[in-house]
């Protein structure tokens, strides 16, 4: 007999902190730069939006016992309230989390005899845009142990050797954490590029990128490189793994999600901790995406009127049409026999034949959708 299991959890939310003012240095166009030509990209905080995000998995080729791990939004902050989850399945379900970084997930196990295994998970979140107010240094200090944790090396993000050498070269004579972060952000925008042929969001193996000189990639590559360079010079930084939910309010197609089908909408962002400002939004990878894909031609100048407002705003801000799952690295999935994950923002599955390809949702098979809710 098919059994259906449902549960609902609620979490409290943190208060909003961020104000609004653009970034510094290279992210600002010079007086001789071309006008904006009508393009605008200026995310602001203050307007919360509510979404129900549904992940549906139907295992099309069960072989033996089948296991699934679905990421659940685990972030509660000044930009997101992760409010609750409901789910149904004909398998055995368990809410669990990574013991190191607290990445929450729904674990589902299906017996080998289970016909048509499925699970459907709906998570409710509230999101808002971010834009740091550079004129105000009022953020409370972060715990010292937390800051040390976010300067540590990980398997894919070492902080010594060529990573540190590159970071020192990038920051030059910068002294403050804001100056260092701006220099690294500018270096990423100037030296890396979006490579559409990379599968999924990329791997994030920054040492290999630097050693080979192949600096093309996607968000999990380019933002991981940003995080690694920051950590290598003592600036706490972290990747934030999530998914775009709906269209950009500013008309940028490459910064949008299609709520009817979010397969391939996963997107990694980043944050740096800057004294007095707290955790500040960063996303140089999206600058590269706009440069490569927003228009028919590959734009290679950040003062271009399509790129300039994005380049400026994403040093210190991002748009609230995106949901964060977690900030976790090196995740050993509970009860898994497979390899440790570098990051976790895709459904993961395993059966007797091994681990499924999370980057092939039609083979897996899964679908993710979003619905904005008026509350």
DARAZI-V906886 format. One record per pair of residues at least 24 apart in sequence whose C-alpha atoms are under 10 Angstrom apart, sorted by the first residue. I is the first residue (numbers start at 1). J is the second residue. Records with the same first field share a line. If there is no record, write none. Layout:
I = J  J
//
This chain:
1 = 90  114
2 = 89  90  91  114  115  117
3 = 88  89  90  91  92
4 = 87  88  89  90  91  92  93  119
5 = 86  87  88  89  90  91  92  93  94  119
6 = 85  86  87  88  89  93  120  121
7 = 84  85  86  87  88  93  94  95
8 = 83  84  85  86  87  122  123
9 = 82  83  84  85  86  95  123
10 = 81  82  83  84  85  124
11 = 74  75  76  81  82  83  84
12 = 76  77  81  82  83  84
13 = 75  76  77  78  79  80  81  82  83  126
14 = 75  76  77  78  79  80  81
15 = 76  77  78  79  80  81
16 = 45  46  77  78  79  80  128  130
17 = 45  46  77  78  79  130  131  132  133  138  139  140  277  278  279
18 = 44  45  46  78  79  129  130  131  132  133  134  136  138  139  277  278  279  280  281  316  317
19 = 44  45  46  130  131  132  133  134  135  136  317
20 = 44  45  129  130  131  132  133  134  135  136  313  316  317
21 = 130  131  132  133  134  135  136  312  313  316  317
22 = 131  132  133  134  309  311  312  313  314  315  316  317
23 = 131  132  133  134  178  182  311  312  313  314  315  316  317
24 = 134  178  179  182  183  312  313  315  316
25 = 179  182  183  186  312
26 = 182  183  185  186  187  189  190  302  303  308  311  312  315
27 = 182  183  185  186  189  302  303  308  309  310  311  312  313  314  315
28 = 302  303  308  309  311  312  313  315
29 = 302  303  304  305  308  309  311  312
30 = 303
32 = 303
33 = 302  303  304  305  308
34 = 303  304  305  308
35 = 303  304  305  306  308
36 = 303  304  305  306  307  308  309
37 = 304  305  306
38 = 305  306
39 = 250  251  252  305  306  307  308  309  310
40 = 249  250  251  252  305  306  307  308  309  310  313
41 = 248  249  250  251  252  306  307  308  309  310  311  312  313  314  318  319
42 = 129  130  131  249  250  309  310  312  313  314  317  318  319
43 = 128  129  130  131  248  249  250  310  313  314  316  317  318  319  320
44 = 128  129  130  131  132  313  317  318  319  320
45 = 78  79  127  128  129  130  131  132  317  318  319  320
46 = 78  79  127  128  129  130  131
47 = 126  127  128  129  320
48 = 79  80  81  125  126  127  128  129  320
49 = 80  125  126  127  128  129  320  321  372  373  374  375
50 = 80  81  82  83  124  125  126  127  128  321  371  372  373  374  375
51 = 122  123  124  125  126  127  245  246  321  322  323  370  371  372  373  374  375
52 = 83  84  85  121  122  123  124  125  126  245  369  370  371  372  373
53 = 85  121  122  123  124  125  243  245  259  262  323  368  369  370  371  372
54 = 85  86  87  120  121  122  123  124  259  262  367  368  369  370  371
55 = 87  119  120  121  122  123  262  263  347  366  367  368  369  370
56 = 87  88  89  118  119  120  121  122  347  365  366  367  368  369
57 = 89  117  118  119  120  121  347  349  361  364  365  366  367  368
58 = 89  116  117  118  119  120  362  363  364  365  366  367
59 = 110  115  116  117  118  119  349  363  364  365  366
60 = 115  116  117  118  362  363  364  365  366
61 = 116  117  351  353  363  364  365
62 = 110  111  112  113  114  115  116  117  350  351  352  353
63 = 111  112  113  350  351  352  353  354
64 = 110  111  112  113  114  350  351  352  353
65 = 109  110  111  112  113  114  350  351  352  353
66 = 91  108  109  110  111  112  114  117  349  350  351  352  353  354  355
67 = 91  92  93  107  108  109  110  111  335  336  348  349  350  351  352  355
68 = 93  105  106  107  108  109  110  118  119  333  336  347  348  349  350  351  355  356
69 = 93  94  95  96  104  105  106  107  108  109  333  334  335  336  344  346  347  348  349  350
70 = 95  104  105  106  107  108  119  120  121  344  345  346  347  348  349
71 = 97  103  104  105  106  107  121  123  242  325  326  344  345  346  347  348
72 = 96  97  103  104  105  106  121  122  123  124  242  324  325  326  344  345  347
73 = 103  104  105  123  124  125  241  242  323  324  325  326  345
74 = 101  102  103  104  105  125  323  324  325  326  327
75 = 102  103  104  125  240  323  324  325  326  327
76 = 125  126  127  324  326
77 = 127  279
78 = 127  128  129  130  279
79 = 126  127  128  129  130  281  318  319  320  323  324
80 = 125  126  127  128  129  320  322  323  324
81 = 124  125  126  127  128  323  324
82 = 123  124  125  126  127  323  324  325
83 = 123  124  125  126
84 = 122  123  124  125
85 = 121  122  123  124  125
86 = 120  121  122  123  124
87 = 119  120  121  122  123
88 = 118  119  120  121  122
89 = 117  118  119  120  121
90 = 114  115  116  117  118  119  120
91 = 117  118  119
92 = 119
93 = 119
96 = 333  334
97 = 331  333  334
98 = 328  329  330  331  332  333  334
99 = 331  332  333  334
100 = 328  329  330  331  332
101 = 326  327  328  329  330  331
102 = 326  327  328  331
103 = 325  326  327  328  329  331  343  344  345
104 = 325  326  328  344
105 = 325  333  334  344  347
106 = 347
107 = 333  334  335  348  349
108 = 349
109 = 335  349  350  351
110 = 351
112 = 351  352
118 = 365  366
119 = 366
120 = 366  367  368
121 = 368
122 = 368  369  370
123 = 370
124 = 370  371  372  373
125 = 323  324  372  373
126 = 320  321  322  323  372  373
127 = 319  320  321  322  323  324
128 = 318  319  320  321  322  323
129 = 281  317  318  319  320  321  322
130 = 280  281  282  313  314  316  317  318  319  320
131 = 280  281  282  313  314  315  316  317  318  319
132 = 277  278  279  280  281  313  315  316  317  318
133 = 277  316  317
134 = 276  277  316
135 = 277
136 = 276  277
137 = 274  275  276  277  278
138 = 275  276  277  278
139 = 274  275  276  277  278  279
140 = 275  276  277  278
141 = 273  274  275  276  277  278  279
142 = 273  274  275  276  278  279
146 = 236
147 = 234  235  236  237  273
148 = 231  234  235  236  237
149 = 231  236  237  238
150 = 227  228  230  231  234  235  236  237  238  239  272  273
151 = 227  228  229  230  231  232  233  234  235  236  237  238
152 = 228  231  232  234  236  237  238
153 = 228  231  232
154 = 228  329  330  342
155 = 204  205  206  207  329  330  340  341  342
156 = 203  204  205  206  207  208  221  224  225  228  329  330  342  343
157 = 204  205  206  207  224  225  226  227  228  229  231  232  329  342
158 = 205  206  207  225  228  229  231  232
159 = 206  207  227  228  229  230  231  232  233  234
160 = 207  228  229  231  232  233
161 = 207  232
162 = 206  207  208  210  211  229  232
163 = 206  207  208  209  210  211  225  228  229  230  231  232  233
164 = 228  229  230  231  232  233
165 = 229  232  233
166 = 210  229  232  233
167 = 225  226  228  229  230  231  232  233
168 = 229  230  232  233
170 = 229
171 = 229  230  233
176 = 235  274  275
177 = 230  233  234  235  236  272  273  274  275
178 = 235  272  273  274  275  277
179 = 274
180 = 229  230  233  234  235  274
181 = 226  227  229  230  231  233  235  236  237  272  273  274  282  315
182 = 230  282  315  316
183 = 230
184 = 225  226  227  228  229  230  284
185 = 223  225  226  227  229  230  282  283  284  285  311  314  315
186 = 226  284  302  311  315
187 = 226  229  284
188 = 215  222  223  225  226  229  283  284  285  287  288
189 = 222  226  283  284  285  286  287  288  291  300  301  302  311
190 = 284  288  300  301  302
191 = 215  216  288
192 = 216  217  218  221  222  225  284  285  288
193 = 217  218  222  284  285  286  287  288  289  291  292  300
194 = 218  219  221  222  285  286  287  288  289  290  291  292  293  298
195 = 219  288  289  292  293
196 = 289  292  293
199 = 264  359  360
200 = 263  264  265  266  267  346  358  359  360
201 = 264  265  266  267  268  345  346  359
202 = 268  359
203 = 342  343
204 = 228  342  343
205 = 342
216 = 288
217 = 285  288  289
218 = 267  268  285  286  288  289
219 = 266  267  268  269  270  283  284  285  286  288  289
220 = 266  267  268  269  270  285  342  343
221 = 268  285
222 = 268  269  270  283  284  285  286  288
223 = 268  269  270  271  282  283  284  285  286
224 = 268  269  270  285
225 = 284  285
226 = 270  271  272  282  283  284  285
227 = 269  270  271  272  282
230 = 272  273
231 = 272
235 = 272  273  274  275
236 = 271  272  273  274  279
237 = 270  271  272  273  274  279  280  282
238 = 269  270  271  272  273  279  282  327  328  329
239 = 268  269  270  271  272  282  283  326  327  328  329  343
240 = 267  268  269  270  271  281  282  283  323  324  325  326  327  328  329  343  345
241 = 266  267  268  269  270  323  324  325  326  327  328  329  343  344  345  346
242 = 266  267  268  269  322  323  324  325  326  327  344  345  346
243 = 267  268  269  321  322  323  324  325  345  346  368
244 = 268  319  320  321  322  323  324  370
245 = 320  321  322  323  368  369  370  371  372
246 = 320  321  322  369  370  371  372
247 = 321  322
248 = 319  320  321  322
249 = 319  320  321
250 = 319
252 = 290  294  295  306  310
253 = 290  293  294  295
254 = 286  289  290  291  292  293  294  295
255 = 286  287  289  290  294  310  319  321  322
256 = 319  321  322
257 = 321  322  369  370
258 = 368  369  370
259 = 368  369  370  371  372
260 = 367  368  369  370  371
261 = 367  368  369  370
262 = 367  368  369  370
263 = 346  359  360  361  362  366  367  368  369
264 = 346  359  360  361  367  368
265 = 322  368
266 = 322  323  324  325  345  346
267 = 322  323  324  345
268 = 322  324  325  326  327  343  345
269 = 314  318  322  324  327
270 = 327
271 = 315  316  317  327
272 = 315  316
277 = 316
279 = 316
280 = 314  315  316  317  318
281 = 313  314  315  316  317  318  319
282 = 313  314  315  316  317  318
283 = 310  311  313  314  315  316  317  318
284 = 310  311  312  314  315
285 = 311  314
286 = 310  311  314  318
287 = 311  312  313  314  315
//
